[in-house]
Amino acid sequence: MSELKTLDKTYVAGTYNRFPVEIVSGKGSEVFDDTGKRYIDMGSGIAVNSFGIADDIWKNAVIEQLDKVQHTSNLYYTAPCARLAKLLCERTGMKKVFFCNSGAEANECAIKVARKYAAEKKGAEYSTIITLQNSFHGRTLTTLAATGQEHYHELFQPLTPGFVHTPANDAEALIKLAKEQKTAAILFECVQGEGGVIALDKEFVQKIAAFAQKEDILLMVDEVQTGNGRSGALYAYMNFGIQPDVVTTAKGIGGGLPLGAALLGDKVQSVLGFGDHGSTFGGNPVACAGAVSIIERMDEEFLADVRKKSEYVFSALSGARGIKSVSGMGLMIGIETERPSAEVLKTCMENGVLCLTAKTKVRLLPALNIPMEMLAEAVDIIKRACAEQE
């Protein structure tokens, strides 16, 4: 065992089953380990490095802000925070933004908004939040309660009360449940990422959106993994023809630095008042400066290129030997393989491609600007790994 692995095993909490690779450097979608071996990165830090490793525009924006001030707290104004909020609102039609540090924190904010809104409009008993079975919304006690996967709940009882789960793509079941409960909000991912990279049906999403609007139930979309260009639209809900009341996001918005956001629509823009919520690091000027450089570049031409790459991957992998199915949206792709996914990952790693898993699937989350020739090289290696016999 190397010295680094020994240090990690000795001093870092054992919450991660790390791959046997030490990443020491990289550029774009290429990374190198401590032996100098090259890999094509098809995970981008779990959908975080939107423009890959050490992107020059992002890096320069971050360094420029570091040379000014790295942190002030939210007791003072900083330009990157305000600029990013304006940019997000202009691009989405939302009205206000609360900044935090992670997806779980963004979802915590959304939950607080939903409960305060419903309490003021309908009464404190209207506190139930409906989420979908197979969903994933975070690892805090409250966002674990929101997560519709029982195995995440088992070791951490009691969880925060007030969450119920219903099957995805069954609008009638959701509507029935919402009428039975004192419902404050519906929270869902347009593509269930940790649940196996499964996109929701458009008809289902539109039906529950219409129901929520009619009943004054908040519609909240978790765009932590699907957002910031990942789906081929700036936010995945835009592919479904709906306008949520709350959108949460994180991961790719920061380009590699911790940043989360809860975007608040017209109905809830004034729900949070002074002292209702807060964050020491939320809206950090360095993270926000990097994020501005990310979101500014995600214009329609860029997003069209994401969709083009997505179509290529789906076409190349669908029906290939050893591949049962391909799911997802944009550059958020799940591959159901005949070989166990862990074996496929191991073979890919040996051949210089880094992939991820989700449930039983191989999961691909490459940088959105990965060059086409590099993407093709990686896809070819993945296809060969899937086709290998035991």
N, C-alpha and C positions, 0 to 999 in steps of 0.2 A: 504494500500500500504506500502511495506517495506521501510525502510530508503534508501536502495540502489536504489530502483526503483524511489523513490521521487527525489533523487539526480540526477539520470540519466535523468528523465523527465524535471527537472528544468534546468540542465546545458549542456546536450548533445544535439546537433542539432537533430531535429526530423526526420531524414532521414531513420530510421529503424523501422520496425514494429516487435519488438522483441517478441520472445516466452516468456511465463511467467515462465522462468527457470533461476536461477542464478547458473552457473557452477563454482564450487570452487576448484575442484581437479579432478585428473584422472590418469590413467595409461593404456597405450595401447589403446584399443578400449572401455574401460570403463570410464565413467565420473560420478561425484557425484555432486548433487546440495547442496544448503545450509541447507537442511533438512536431508541430508545423503542419499537421494534416489539414487539408482544406475540406470544408463542408458547405453545401448549399443549405441555407437556413429556410426551412419551410414552416417554421413555427413563429418566428418574429417575436420571441419572448411572450408567447401566448397572446398574439394579436396586439402587442404593445408598440413595437418598432415599425410604425406605419410606413416610414421611408427607409427602413433598414438600419444598419449599423453606421454610426458616425456620419450621418447625412450632413453635408456641408452647410446647407441653408439653416437647418435646425440647430446645428452646433454653433454657428456664428450668432444666431439669435440668442442662444443661451449664454454664450461667452460675453456678448455685448451687455446683457443684463447683469451678469455676474460682476462685471467691471463697474457697474453703477451701484446696485444694492441687491443682496441676495435674499433678504427677508425683512419685513417691517411689522408683521402682524396686521390684522384687520382693523386696528385702531387708526390707520392712516390710509390715504389714497395711493394707489400705484397705477401707472398707465397700462401695463400689460393686462392686469385683471379687468379693467374697464373696457379695453379694446377687445379682449376675447369675448366678454359678455355681449358686447354690441354685435360682434361678428356672428356669434351663435344665434342670437335673436333674429338678426336680419336673414340668416340662411334658413331658419326653421319656422318663423312666424310666432315663436314663443316670446314672452314678455320680460321675464326676469330669469336670472341664473344664480343659484347658490353653488359656490365652489367648495370642494373638499379634496380628499386625497385618494379615494379608491371607489370602486364600484359598490362595495358594501355600504360605505358611508353615503353615497349618493342615494341608494335605495332606502337607507334609514331616514334620510331627509324626506324622500317621497312619502314614506309611511307616516311620518309626523305631519306632513302637509295634509295628507288624506284624512287623518283622524281629527285634526283641528278644523278643517273645512267642514267635515260631516257633523262634528259636534256643534259648530256654530250655526249650521244651516238646518239640521234635522234633530239634533240632540245627541248627548254624549253616548247613548247606547248604540248609535250607528258607528261602530268601530271595526266591523269585520272587513277583512281584505281577502278577496278571492284571488288565488293564483292557480296555475295549472299543474297537474301531475307531470312529473319528469322535468320540472323547471329547476333552475338554480339561480339564486339571488344573493348569495354571499355567505360568510362564515361567522358573522356575529350571531348572538343568540336570537335576535329578532329576524335577521335575514335568513338564518337557518330555518326558523319557523315558517317563513314565507316560502322557502324552497320545498317543492313538492316531491321530495325523494326521502323516503322514510329512513334509509340507511344513514343519512347525514344526521338524523335526529337522535339515534339510539343512545349515544353516550353522554348526551348533554341535557337531559331532562332536569327540571321542567323548562321548556322553551317559552318564549313570550306568547301569551294567548292571543286569540283574535284572528287566526288565519285558517282558511279552509281551502282545499284543493279539489279541482274538478278535471275531468279528462280534456286534453287538448282536442280541438276540432269538433267538439260536441256543443254547439251553441245552445241547444235546448236544455241540456243538463246544467250548463252555466247559468242560464237565465232562471231556471227553476231554483237553483241554489241561492242565487242573488235575491230572489223574492222571499225565500224562507229565512234568510239571515237579515240582520240589520247591517246592510252593506255600505261601506264607505267608498271602496274602490276596487277595481280590477287591475291586477299587475301581471304582465306577461312579457316574454321574449318573442319577437317575431320569428327567430330561429333559435330553437333550444340547443345551446352550445354544449354545455357539460352533459346534457341529456342525450347526446348522440348526434348533434348537428342536424336537427330535424326542423324544416321550415313549416310554419303553420299554414293552413289553407286560407287563401284570401277571402273566401266567402265567410268563413268562421270569424275572422278578424273584423270584417265589415259588419256582420250581424251583431257582434257584442259591442262594437263601437256605437252603433245606432241605438242599441238598448241602453247603454250607459248614458248616452246623451239624453235620451227620453226620460230616464229615471233620476237624472242628476247624480249619477255615480261616477266618480272620477275614473278616467281611463289613463292608466300609467304604463308606459312602455320601457322595459329594461333594455337599454342599448349599450350595456357595458362592453359586450363582445361584438355585437352586430354593428355598432355605430362607427362614425368617423370614416366613411368610405368603404368599410369592409364588405358591405352587401352589394356594392355597385351603385348605391345611392348614398347621399351624405349620411342619412339615417335610414335604417331598414324599414321603419313604418311608412316611409315615403313610397315604397314599392306596393303598399297595400291600400293606398287611397284614403287614409284616415288622418285626423289631426288629434293627437293625444292632448290631455290636460297637463300631464307631467312626462318628461323624458329624462331618464337617468343614463349617464355614460361615464366612462373612464378609459382604462387601457390605452387604446390608440390615440386618444386626444392629446396626450402629453408627449408622444413620440419617444418615450423612454424614461421620462420623469413621472413621479407619482402625481396624478391629478384626476379628480372626479368632478362631476357637475350634475346638478339637478336643474333641468330647464322647466320653468313654470309658465303655463299658458295663461290666457286671459282670465279664466275663471278663478285661478288660484294665485295670481301674481301678487296679491296683497295679503295672503294668508299669514305669512311669517312676518311678525313685527319685531321691533327691537327686543333682543334678549331671548327670543323664541328658539333660536338655534345659533350655532357658531362653530368655528374651527380655527385653531391656531395657525395651521399651515395652509388652509384652504385659500386658493387664489394667490399662492406664492408667486412673486413676480418672475422668478426664473422659470418655473414650470409653465406659467401662462405665456411668457415670451416665446418659449418653445412651441406651445400649442397654437399660438397665432400663426407661426410659420408653417404649421401642419395644415390647419383648416383653410388658410388663405389659398393654398395650392390645390385644394380639392374642388376644382371647378368642373364643369360638365365634360370638358375634354378629358380630364384626368379620370373621372368616374366612368366615362365610356370605355377607356382603356382597361379599367378594372373589369368591366363586364366582358370585354373581348377576351381577356386572359381567362376569366371564369368559363366562358363558353369553350375555350380550347381545352381546359382541364377536364371539364365534364365530358366533352366529346372523346378525348383521348383515353379516358379511363372507363367510361361506360361500356360494359360488355367485354372488357378485356379479360384475358385468362386469369382466373383466380380472384376476380372481383365480382361480388354478388350484386352490389348496388352502389350508387354514388348519390349523396344527398347534400343539402345545404343551399347556399345562395352566395353569389359573388365569389370572393376569395376566402370563404368560410365553408370548407368542404369536408364531408365525412365519407370514408370508403369502407364499406362492409366487405371484408375479405374472407376467403375460404381458409387461409392460414390464420392462426391466432394473431391478433394485431401486434402483440408484443414481439412475436417472431419477425413480422414484417418490419417493424421499427428497427430491430437489431440488424437485419440484413441491410436496410437502407443506411443505417449508421456506418456499418462496415464499408459501404460503397460510397460514403461521402454525402449523404443527405440526412438532415435532421427533421424528423416528423414528430407528431404528437399523437395521443389517443383521446377518445371520448367514448365512454362505455366500451363496447366491443369493436369500435371502429378506429381506423387510422384517421387522424384529423390533420388537415392542412390549413395553415394560417400564414401564408407567406407575406413578406412585405408587399404593399400594394403597388410599388414601383419596380418590382423584380423584373429584370430584363427578360424579354420573351425567350431568348436563346437559353438563358439560365433556367427558366421555368421549364422549357422543353427538356433540357438535360435532366432535371430533377424528376420530371414526370416519367421519363424513360426508365430511370433507375427504380422508381416506385413500381412501375408496371412489372419490371423484371422480378422485383422482390415479391410481389403478389403472386406471380406465376410459378415461383419455385415450389417444388413438391417437398413434402416432409420426408 
